[in-house]
Amino acid sequence: MDLAEELASKQRSISVAEFFEKNKHLLGFDSPTRGIITTIKEAVDNSLDACEEAEILPDIYVAVKKTDRDVFRIIVEDNGPGITPAQVPFVFGKLLYGSRFHQIRQSRGQQGIGISAAVLYAQLTTGIPAVVTSRTGHKSPAHRFELLIKTETNEPEIVKQEEIVWDRMHGTRIEIEFKSSLAAKKRLLDYLRYTSVVNPHARIRADIDGDLHNFERASDEIIVAPKAIAPHPHGIELGLLKRMAALSDKKLKEFLIDGFSRVGEKNADEIIGISGLKNSRKTSGLKIEELKSLLSAMQTVSVPPPPASQCLSPIGEEMIIKGIDKEFELDFVKSRTRKSQVYSGNPFIIEAAIGYGGKLESEGSATLMRFANRVPLLYQQGACAITNAVSQVNWKSYNLPQQGIPTGPVMILVHVASTNVPFTSESKDAVAAIDEIEKEIVLVMQDLGRELKNFLSRRDKNKQEEERARAVCSLLPDIAAKVSEIVEKPVPDVSPLEAQIMRKVVAKKQTIGGIVEITVSNHTRSPVSVTVYNMSEDSAADAEPKTDFTDVIGSEYNKLWKAEIEPESAWKATYTGTGSGTLDVRGVDGKKLVVVDLDA
């Protein structure tokens, strides 16, 4: 046998399962540490998509349980519509099997790889079959499967199938065991928290190796799943056009109008005229050169952009703010949703939010939260177009220090919603550099930057006013005491003088002889309803008046009083304590409120 024959004898085709078995890093299983996050991400994405398609408010349970020294069981359970028994083996045991690949609409999963790749990864590391339980309704029994993937053929292998009693009325549960590590526990919790932010309609309960976490829903508004649309003439390639034409028995004009998005009679006539083809031709008989002429004409003619309102499901400015408020305590947060745009015939919408202060770290780079179709992107931040676009903004002009992305106590959220998010790889970790997408991100960041600059300017102004008020409140009583001592007369009441200087609601906290005194004086001309918050290590059990509510958070007591204060009147509370902690007053416009902590 010569060399050519020897080499030829070694050639053979491989299945897609075999390919990903040796290239699992392409799917996000490049390390045992990351395997847990990728598996949970894929399962939760499927659960959220299924619940939205069935118009159900998602309730999702996630668990990570250690079963051996380096083996973990991952469980994800949802209350979705369930999967029919005939489809379960293929959904979980066959790569590139799914319902969304051929649909042009926004969805979290698209290729039909994610969850089946997790099943493949499990059998590679432990050989333990994945366990899937699903029920489609209260009238149907639940079915339990134990599944493996035949890598040589990319077909599911059913190890065991049985009907069981399950207390869920409908839903799906998957259990997968593989070798891994919980070294990335913080990043896993970040994923769940970020998912909760951009899916405020979902409730997620998590048990991470005995550590319980609840991410409650912030909205009871059911998300309506986007509808699939036809391909747009400007986003089609020759291969797809050839397949569509071969499968159609329609004449050319009818084929163009019925088969493509936003093509009407006028557009169809113009395309046919430029292509030089006859309207009477049936598309199934078009030769390759004729298809090339047709494609060139389709991409030359001006056709309106695809209907983004049908095929996209943006989060919305109000829902983004609700999601952020639910998970983070910030001093400032604003959100913007841009108008829909198009790249290569694919509609997309950019949404963003910016937050400041609260418990964010004041040192180091801003917290950048990247999302694509409501899914957090946790890896490859430096290779992502979102990061590049945020870095292009001159944040110094918005009063923020900058080293690429801004630094300081800043949170930036960017969400790309599209029928075809251009990821840099199958692991879907980063958005590719598309000029139209980067431009929209820069524009929305500049808009939000102006909002933040206004907030910071107002904050600095209020800080100056507060410092003046502190000086007034501190110095006037001392001056009055000194003057009374000199003239040998009683110390006068300086409150009217404070009122003339400020004409605001002044809240003061001071401690004298172990007694904490909180006073709220209304120097305006209108009555006010205020809520006074005081957090400190003092329990204030002897408070007068009694607190309306007291909550214990660790070693601190969050005390709350409600008060109605008439013009030129004051409200006062006292209790025994050290005077440590914070004072906050709500219910009054910030421009009319001054808070002075004389103990600070």
Stockholm file with secondary structure:
# STOCKHOLM 1.0

chainA/1-600         MDLAEELASKQRSISVAEFFEKNKHLLGFDSPTRGIITTIKEAVDNSLDACEEAEILPDIYVAVKKTDRDVFRIIVEDNGPGITPAQVPFVFGKLLYGSRFHQIRQSRGQQGIGISAAVLYAQLTTGIPAVVTSRTGHKSPAHRFELLIKTETNEPEIVKQEEIVWDRMHGTRIEIEFKSSLAAKKRLLDYLRYTSVVNPHARIRADIDGDLHNFERASDEIIVAPKAIAPHPHGIELGLLKRMAALSDKKLKEFLIDGFSRVGEKNADEIIGISGLKNSRKTSGLKIEELKSLLSAMQTVSVPPPPASQCLSPIGEEMIIKGIDKEFELDFVKSRTRKSQVYSGNPFIIEAAIGYGGKLESEGSATLMRFANRVPLLYQQGACAITNAVSQVNWKSYNLPQQGIPTGPVMILVHVASTNVPFTSESKDAVAAIDEIEKEIVLVMQDLGRELKNFLSRRDKNKQEEERARAVCSLLPDIAAKVSEIVEKPVPDVSPLEAQIMRKVVAKKQTIGGIVEITVSNHTRSPVSVTVYNMSEDSAADAEPKTDFTDVIGSEYNKLWKAEIEPESAWKATYTGTGSGTLDVRGVDGKKLVVVDLDA
#=GR chainA/1-600 SS CCHHHHHHHTCCCCCHHHHHHHCGGGGTCSSHHHHHHHHHHHHHHHHHHHHHHTTCCCEEEEEEEECSSSEEEEEEEECSCCCCTTTHHHHHHSTTCCSSTTCBSCCSCCSSCHHHHHHHHHHHHTCCCEEEEEECCTTSCEEEEEEEEETTTTEEEEEEEEEECCSCSSEEEEEEEEECCCTTHHHHHHHHHHHHHHCTTCEEEEEETTEEEEECCSCCCCCCCCCCBCCCGGGCCHHHHHHHHHTCCSBHHHHHHHHSTTCCHHHHHHHHHHHTCCTTCBGGGCCHHHHHHHHHHHHHSCCCCCCHHHHCCCCCHHHHHHHHHHHCCCSEEEEEECCCEEETTEEEEEEEEEEESTTSCSSSBCEEEEEETTEEECSCGGGCHHHHHHHHSCGGGGTCCBSSSBBSSEEEEEEEEESSCCBSSTTCCSBCCCHHHHHHHHHHHHHHHHHHHHHHHHHHHHHHHHHHHHHHHHHHHHHHHHHHHHHTCCCCCCHHHHHHHHCSEEEEEEEETTEEEEEEEECSSSCEEEEEEEEESCCCTTCBSCCSEEEEETTEEEEEEEEEECTTEEEEEEEESCCCSEEEEESSCGGGEEEEETTC
#=GC SS_cons         CCHHHHHHHTCCCCCHHHHHHHCGGGGTCSSHHHHHHHHHHHHHHHHHHHHHHTTCCCEEEEEEEECSSSEEEEEEEECSCCCCTTTHHHHHHSTTCCSSTTCBSCCSCCSSCHHHHHHHHHHHHTCCCEEEEEECCTTSCEEEEEEEEETTTTEEEEEEEEEECCSCSSEEEEEEEEECCCTTHHHHHHHHHHHHHHCTTCEEEEEETTEEEEECCSCCCCCCCCCCBCCCGGGCCHHHHHHHHHTCCSBHHHHHHHHSTTCCHHHHHHHHHHHTCCTTCBGGGCCHHHHHHHHHHHHHSCCCCCCHHHHCCCCCHHHHHHHHHHHCCCSEEEEEECCCEEETTEEEEEEEEEEESTTSCSSSBCEEEEEETTEEECSCGGGCHHHHHHHHSCGGGGTCCBSSSBBSSEEEEEEEEESSCCBSSTTCCSBCCCHHHHHHHHHHHHHHHHHHHHHHHHHHHHHHHHHHHHHHHHHHHHHHHHHHHHHTCCCCCCHHHHHHHHCSEEEEEEEETTEEEEEEEECSSSCEEEEEEEEESCCCTTCBSCCSEEEEETTEEEEEEEEEECTTEEEEEEEESCCCSEEEEESSCGGGEEEEETTC
//
